[in-house]
Amino acid sequence: MDLTALIIQAVSGAVGGTAAGAASKSTSLGTAGNAIAGAIGGGVGGQILSSVLGAGGAAAASGIDVTAIATGFAEGGVSGALVALVIGYIKNKMAK
């Protein structure tokens, strides 16, 4: 596991979670909740996607490059947005 990739994925997950919460007010956890859920989802989901898709191996061996950063942002952002939306949906369904 590359620490730089994990940080990139967690930060982009926080951004993705916040954007997903802003786009879907019915499943929003609030700004901080969306950011926290997104960061966790981005870090964990990004690492899982990287290992499944095999995107992290060559990037880690060659150091920091633009492709590795872009891949980390995409993996983390999408994972973070999905986790924030799913947690918000579950929270809303449990409150009813």
C-alpha positions in Angstrom: 0.0 0.0 0.0 1.4 3.4 -1.0 0.7 6.1 1.5 0.7 8.8 -1.1 -2.0 7.0 -3.1 -4.0 6.5 0.1 -3.9 10.2 1.0 -4.9 11.2 -2.6 -7.8 8.7 -2.5 -9.0 9.8 1.0 -8.9 13.5 0.0 -10.7 12.9 -3.3 -13.2 10.7 -1.5 -14.0 13.6 0.9 -14.5 15.9 -2.1 -16.7 13.2 -3.8 -18.7 12.6 -0.7 -19.3 16.3 -0.2 -20.3 16.8 -3.8 -22.6 13.8 -3.7 -24.3 15.1 -0.5 -24.7 18.5 -2.2 -26.3 16.9 -5.2 -28.7 14.7 -3.3 -30.2 16.6 -0.4 -32.4 13.7 0.6 -29.4 11.5 1.5 -27.1 14.2 2.8 -25.3 13.7 6.1 -24.3 17.3 6.4 -21.1 18.7 5.1 -18.8 17.2 7.8 -20.7 13.8 7.7 -20.4 13.6 3.9 -16.7 14.5 4.0 -15.9 11.9 6.7 -17.9 9.2 5.0 -16.4 10.1 1.6 -12.8 10.1 3.0 -13.3 6.7 4.6 -15.0 5.4 1.4 -12.4 6.9 -0.8 -9.5 5.5 1.1 -10.9 2.0 1.6 -12.7 1.8 -1.8 -9.8 3.3 -3.6 -7.4 0.7 -2.2 -9.8 -2.1 -3.1 -10.3 -0.8 -6.6 -6.6 -0.4 -7.1 -5.8 -3.9 -6.1 -8.7 -5.4 -8.1 -7.9 -3.3 -11.2 -4.2 -3.5 -10.8 -3.8 0.2 -11.3 -1.5 0.8 -8.3 1.4 -1.6 -9.0 3.2 0.1 -11.9 2.5 3.6 -10.5 4.0 2.7 -7.1 7.1 1.3 -8.8 7.7 4.4 -10.9 7.1 7.0 -8.3 4.6 9.9 -8.6 3.3 10.4 -12.0 0.2 12.1 -13.5 -1.6 8.9 -14.4 -1.3 7.6 -10.8 -2.6 10.8 -9.4 -5.5 10.9 -11.8 -6.4 7.3 -11.2 -6.2 7.8 -7.4 -8.6 10.8 -7.7 -11.0 8.9 -9.9 -11.0 5.8 -7.7 -11.3 7.7 -4.4 -13.8 10.3 -5.6 -16.2 7.7 -7.0 -15.8 5.4 -4.0 -16.3 8.3 -1.6 -19.4 9.6 -3.3 -21.0 6.1 -3.4 -20.2 5.4 0.3 -21.6 8.8 1.4 -24.8 8.3 -0.7 -25.3 4.7 0.6 -24.8 5.7 4.3 -27.1 8.7 3.9 -29.8 6.5 2.3 -29.5 3.9 5.1 -29.6 6.6 7.7 -32.8 8.1 6.2 -34.5 4.7 5.9 -33.7 3.9 9.5 -35.1 7.2 10.7 -38.5 6.5 9.2 
